[in-house]
Amino acid sequence: MLAEFEKTNGQSFDPRDLIHKTIGNVVMKILTGVTYDYDDLEFSRVMTNTVRVFTLLGEAGILASIPALAAIPSPTKWKIIKAWEEIYGFLKEIIERRKARFDTNQKATDFMGSFVKAMCAKGTEIGPASCDEINLMVSSFDLLLAGWDTISTTLAWGLHTLASYPEAQRRVHQEIKDVIGLDRLPQFSDHHSMPVTMATIAECMRFRPTLAVHIPHVATQDCKIGGYDIPKGGQITLNMWYLAQSPNIWKEPQEFKPDRFLNEDGEFDRKIDPLSFGTGRRVCPGEPLARTEIFLCLTYLLQRFTFSLSEGTLKNLPTHFSLTNQPKAYQIHAVKIA
């Protein structure tokens, strides 16, 4: 990623594709143990289809979230199915290759390898009955989609926002210089000593939320929430846009103010995070990985580059409607720090 950004040589460019490929390789490394060249055709094809799924689900709107309506045939539905089939086919090929060369004595170093090993031990203490090919395929599909577009979108918004607010970016640069320096790469453990950086990341995520609403959950029993009766089987979601932008929750919500996440002692106040990953027992299981990726990617980049908006790029950037709130095309400059 750093090398690709450096290749722009300070010229205007759109970072979204590079970010998407970087996060895709992180997900593929965890899932399969393999990373890809950015111009690899197989990698590009699956990346295109993951973007297409999120875009089409956004276009499908209410049809994507209500089972009775989602069952109705539509052009969008068939496009979603085709993209799903492409991704499933990609994963199936990898799984078959892994099974063919699997060695029970070899240590598993990625998700698929660990799952295949558990499948071979199925019925034993380390191989539960649920370890079958269907669960492997579905789990791999979920990891691929959920771990890819959401983080890419968060980072794409983060770079645009930091380029739009140079003073906030300068403060992060200074903290990186003071805590990490320029002679080593950042580590996630550094975040404990970097309250300004953590507050800035939190404000980026509040200011430009990746999701307008959370993925719906289903009530397991009749219940009452906020005075409303929720029947068993009813779908419940969370209005993330309201939590991030409401003047009832935030003072001057349309202003970018990282200091709102710092307490009186200048420490990062995690308690007022706008629930980007949900909360409680159904919190997003990928939250630790996502927070690690966001922190490391942004600090890696800000340790090496200063970012600014290119001429003509809007500070108040429109959103491309999708399952995620993706930023529309924009251009920035990345100037290497001497």
Secondary structure, DSSP 8 states (H G I E B T S, - for coil): -HHHHHTTTT--B--HHHHHHHHHHHHHHHHHS----TT-HHHHHHHHHHHHHHHHHHHHGGGGT-HHHHTS--HHHHHHHHHHHHHHHHHHHHHHHHHHT--TTS---SHHHHHHHHHHTTTBTTB-TT-SHHHHHHHHHHHHHHTTHHHHHHHHHHHHHHHH-HHHHHHHHHHHHHHT-SSS---GGGGGG-HHHHHHHHHHHHHS-S-SB---EE-SS-EEETTEEE-TT-EE--BHHHHHH-TTTSSSTTS--GGGGB-TTS-B-GGG---TT--GGGS-TTHHHHHHHHHHHHHHHHHHEEEEE-TT--SS--EEESSSEEE----EEEEE--
